[in-house]
Amino acid sequence: MKTAQTKSKPRRIRLPRKNASYKELSDFFDRNDGVDLLDQGIMEIDPDREDLERMLLEYRSQPNIK
């Protein structure tokens, strides 16, 4: 009888090329979970939210065209 084996190490995520196209980057982020990218140190949370707040304010100030 076979026993289930647990993975001891998570699989290594292959990064896209430096000059990857938008489609390649899109495929990369579709294939890989954000938590896995954080765990392996590929991505990190940016504590500076100033740019996000600016974009949100800009979006809210636009007229609703629906």
PyMOL commands that place a pseudoatom at each C-alpha (Angstrom):
pseudoatom trace, name=CA, resn=MET, resi=1, chain=A, elem=C, hetatm=0, pos=[0.000, 0.000, 0.000]
pseudoatom trace, name=CA, resn=LYS, resi=2, chain=A, elem=C, hetatm=0, pos=[1.301, 3.452, -0.949]
pseudoatom trace, name=CA, resn=THR, resi=3, chain=A, elem=C, hetatm=0, pos=[1.432, 6.150, 1.670]
pseudoatom trace, name=CA, resn=ALA, resi=4, chain=A, elem=C, hetatm=0, pos=[0.865, 9.797, 0.865]
pseudoatom trace, name=CA, resn=GLN, resi=5, chain=A, elem=C, hetatm=0, pos=[4.038, 11.809, 0.904]
pseudoatom trace, name=CA, resn=THR, resi=6, chain=A, elem=C, hetatm=0, pos=[4.065, 15.401, 2.021]
pseudoatom trace, name=CA, resn=LYS, resi=7, chain=A, elem=C, hetatm=0, pos=[6.251, 17.914, 0.310]
pseudoatom trace, name=CA, resn=SER, resi=8, chain=A, elem=C, hetatm=0, pos=[9.107, 19.000, 2.489]
pseudoatom trace, name=CA, resn=LYS, resi=9, chain=A, elem=C, hetatm=0, pos=[9.941, 22.050, 0.397]
pseudoatom trace, name=CA, resn=PRO, resi=10, chain=A, elem=C, hetatm=0, pos=[7.637, 24.118, -1.783]
pseudoatom trace, name=CA, resn=ARG, resi=11, chain=A, elem=C, hetatm=0, pos=[8.455, 23.997, -5.466]
pseudoatom trace, name=CA, resn=ARG, resi=12, chain=A, elem=C, hetatm=0, pos=[10.775, 26.699, -6.692]
pseudoatom trace, name=CA, resn=ILE, resi=13, chain=A, elem=C, hetatm=0, pos=[8.945, 29.289, -8.756]
pseudoatom trace, name=CA, resn=ARG, resi=14, chain=A, elem=C, hetatm=0, pos=[10.623, 30.134, -12.067]
pseudoatom trace, name=CA, resn=LEU, resi=15, chain=A, elem=C, hetatm=0, pos=[10.644, 33.887, -12.617]
pseudoatom trace, name=CA, resn=PRO, resi=16, chain=A, elem=C, hetatm=0, pos=[9.775, 35.471, -15.969]
pseudoatom trace, name=CA, resn=ARG, resi=17, chain=A, elem=C, hetatm=0, pos=[12.556, 36.989, -18.054]
pseudoatom trace, name=CA, resn=LYS, resi=18, chain=A, elem=C, hetatm=0, pos=[13.598, 40.605, -17.419]
pseudoatom trace, name=CA, resn=ASN, resi=19, chain=A, elem=C, hetatm=0, pos=[12.217, 41.659, -20.793]
pseudoatom trace, name=CA, resn=ALA, resi=20, chain=A, elem=C, hetatm=0, pos=[9.067, 39.509, -20.541]
pseudoatom trace, name=CA, resn=SER, resi=21, chain=A, elem=C, hetatm=0, pos=[6.042, 40.609, -22.502]
pseudoatom trace, name=CA, resn=TYR, resi=22, chain=A, elem=C, hetatm=0, pos=[2.795, 41.635, -20.863]
pseudoatom trace, name=CA, resn=LYS, resi=23, chain=A, elem=C, hetatm=0, pos=[1.293, 38.262, -21.829]
pseudoatom trace, name=CA, resn=GLU, resi=24, chain=A, elem=C, hetatm=0, pos=[4.165, 36.354, -20.181]
pseudoatom trace, name=CA, resn=LEU, resi=25, chain=A, elem=C, hetatm=0, pos=[3.804, 38.419, -16.995]
pseudoatom trace, name=CA, resn=SER, resi=26, chain=A, elem=C, hetatm=0, pos=[0.048, 37.892, -17.022]
pseudoatom trace, name=CA, resn=ASP, resi=27, chain=A, elem=C, hetatm=0, pos=[0.539, 34.124, -17.402]
pseudoatom trace, name=CA, resn=PHE, resi=28, chain=A, elem=C, hetatm=0, pos=[3.080, 34.141, -14.553]
pseudoatom trace, name=CA, resn=PHE, resi=29, chain=A, elem=C, hetatm=0, pos=[0.677, 35.829, -12.133]
pseudoatom trace, name=CA, resn=ASP, resi=30, chain=A, elem=C, hetatm=0, pos=[-2.220, 33.615, -13.279]
pseudoatom trace, name=CA, resn=ARG, resi=31, chain=A, elem=C, hetatm=0, pos=[-0.169, 30.464, -12.595]
pseudoatom trace, name=CA, resn=ASN, resi=32, chain=A, elem=C, hetatm=0, pos=[1.286, 31.503, -9.230]
pseudoatom trace, name=CA, resn=ASP, resi=33, chain=A, elem=C, hetatm=0, pos=[-0.537, 32.366, -6.034]
pseudoatom trace, name=CA, resn=GLY, resi=34, chain=A, elem=C, hetatm=0, pos=[0.369, 35.665, -4.381]
pseudoatom trace, name=CA, resn=VAL, resi=35, chain=A, elem=C, hetatm=0, pos=[0.914, 33.981, -1.007]
pseudoatom trace, name=CA, resn=ASP, resi=36, chain=A, elem=C, hetatm=0, pos=[3.483, 31.623, -2.542]
pseudoatom trace, name=CA, resn=LEU, resi=37, chain=A, elem=C, hetatm=0, pos=[5.284, 34.589, -4.113]
pseudoatom trace, name=CA, resn=LEU, resi=38, chain=A, elem=C, hetatm=0, pos=[5.368, 36.313, -0.710]
pseudoatom trace, name=CA, resn=ASP, resi=39, chain=A, elem=C, hetatm=0, pos=[6.569, 33.157, 1.078]
pseudoatom trace, name=CA, resn=GLN, resi=40, chain=A, elem=C, hetatm=0, pos=[9.476, 32.673, -1.331]
pseudoatom trace, name=CA, resn=GLY, resi=41, chain=A, elem=C, hetatm=0, pos=[10.522, 36.327, -1.157]
pseudoatom trace, name=CA, resn=ILE, resi=42, chain=A, elem=C, hetatm=0, pos=[9.690, 37.057, -4.791]
pseudoatom trace, name=CA, resn=MET, resi=43, chain=A, elem=C, hetatm=0, pos=[7.203, 39.759, -3.824]
pseudoatom trace, name=CA, resn=GLU, resi=44, chain=A, elem=C, hetatm=0, pos=[6.895, 41.870, -0.723]
pseudoatom trace, name=CA, resn=ILE, resi=45, chain=A, elem=C, hetatm=0, pos=[4.184, 44.060, 0.704]
pseudoatom trace, name=CA, resn=ASP, resi=46, chain=A, elem=C, hetatm=0, pos=[4.850, 47.748, 0.122]
pseudoatom trace, name=CA, resn=PRO, resi=47, chain=A, elem=C, hetatm=0, pos=[4.037, 49.669, 3.306]
pseudoatom trace, name=CA, resn=ASP, resi=48, chain=A, elem=C, hetatm=0, pos=[3.846, 52.965, 1.360]
pseudoatom trace, name=CA, resn=ARG, resi=49, chain=A, elem=C, hetatm=0, pos=[0.212, 53.292, 0.285]
pseudoatom trace, name=CA, resn=GLU, resi=50, chain=A, elem=C, hetatm=0, pos=[0.374, 56.918, -0.831]
pseudoatom trace, name=CA, resn=ASP, resi=51, chain=A, elem=C, hetatm=0, pos=[0.189, 56.063, -4.532]
pseudoatom trace, name=CA, resn=LEU, resi=52, chain=A, elem=C, hetatm=0, pos=[-2.791, 53.747, -3.984]
pseudoatom trace, name=CA, resn=GLU, resi=53, chain=A, elem=C, hetatm=0, pos=[-4.656, 56.413, -2.045]
pseudoatom trace, name=CA, resn=ARG, resi=54, chain=A, elem=C, hetatm=0, pos=[-3.929, 58.971, -4.803]
pseudoatom trace, name=CA, resn=MET, resi=55, chain=A, elem=C, hetatm=0, pos=[-5.276, 56.621, -7.489]
pseudoatom trace, name=CA, resn=LEU, resi=56, chain=A, elem=C, hetatm=0, pos=[-8.387, 55.891, -5.417]
pseudoatom trace, name=CA, resn=LEU, resi=57, chain=A, elem=C, hetatm=0, pos=[-9.093, 59.600, -4.939]
pseudoatom trace, name=CA, resn=GLU, resi=58, chain=A, elem=C, hetatm=0, pos=[-8.590, 60.184, -8.669]
pseudoatom trace, name=CA, resn=TYR, resi=59, chain=A, elem=C, hetatm=0, pos=[-10.965, 57.334, -9.499]
pseudoatom trace, name=CA, resn=ARG, resi=60, chain=A, elem=C, hetatm=0, pos=[-13.625, 58.605, -7.104]
pseudoatom trace, name=CA, resn=SER, resi=61, chain=A, elem=C, hetatm=0, pos=[-13.444, 62.110, -8.565]
pseudoatom trace, name=CA, resn=GLN, resi=62, chain=A, elem=C, hetatm=0, pos=[-14.217, 60.896, -12.094]
pseudoatom trace, name=CA, resn=PRO, resi=63, chain=A, elem=C, hetatm=0, pos=[-17.839, 61.231, -13.229]
pseudoatom trace, name=CA, resn=ASN, resi=64, chain=A, elem=C, hetatm=0, pos=[-19.870, 58.064, -13.401]
pseudoatom trace, name=CA, resn=ILE, resi=65, chain=A, elem=C, hetatm=0, pos=[-20.408, 57.377, -17.126]
pseudoatom trace, name=CA, resn=LYS, resi=66, chain=A, elem=C, hetatm=0, pos=[-22.515, 54.213, -16.808]
for i in range(1, 66): cmd.bond("trace and resi %d" % i, "trace and resi %d" % (i + 1))
show_as sticks, trace
zoom trace
